Amino acid sequence: MKCPICKFGKMNEGFTQVVLTRSNATVIFRNVPAKICDDCGEYYLDEQTAQDVYSRADNCFISGQEVAIIEYKQLIPA
């Protein structure tokens, strides 16, 4: 699959860092599985991973954390 942003790079499976901010709070997720462009570095999360990241970040924001660094581990269904 070609990158929809730069139109040159190929999208490869890998891991990336996702940084989300709201007001004065920042949440950083490390080692998030994603498709990453080998040319421009743009990344794309699948729907389930994106929902999980946003939900976890929302919990941090609601709890009042100003900075959180989270090692991402995908929940594995039992």
N, C-alpha and C positions, 0 to 999 in steps of 0.2 A: 504494500500500500504506500502510495506517495504522500508526503506531508501536505495537508491542506493549507498550511501557512506559507512555506517557502516554495512549494511545488517541485523541489529538487530532491530532497532527502527521502530516505526510506524509513518507515516506522518499524522499530525493533522493540521486542519485549525487554524490559529492564526495570530498574528501580530509580526513584527520584525523591527529591525533597519537596514537600508542599508547605507553603507558608500562607497562613490566613490571618487577617487582621480585622478587628472591629473596634472602633474608637481607639482607646489607648492600649488595647490588649492584642497580643500576638501568640498564635499557636503554630508550632513547627512540627511537622510529621517527617520522620526520616525513614528511608527505605520503603517507600510506597510503590507497589507494583504498578507499572504504567507502560504505555507504548511511547517511545521516545524517538524523535527525529534524529538521524545520524548526521544531519547537516546543520540545522538551526537550533536543535536542543529542545524544541517545543515538546511538551508531554501531554498525553491524554489518558485520563482514568476511565475505567469501565464504570457503568452506572452503579453497580453495587459498591465498588470501592469508593466512588465519589460520595455516595449517600452515607457510607460509614464514616468517612473523613469529616464531612460536614456535621454529622450528628455528634461525633466525639468533640469536635471543635466547639459546637454550640454548648455542650455540657461544660466545657472549660470557661467559655464566656459567661454563661449564666452563673457559675459558681464564684465568679469574681476574680479568677486568675488573671494576672496581667501578662505573664509570660509562661508558656508551657512548651516543653520539648518532649515529643512522644516518639518512641520507637514503634513504628507501625507494625502491627501483627494482625493479619486478617482473621476474623472469627471463623472457626471451622465448625460447620454444623455437626451436631452429635448424631 
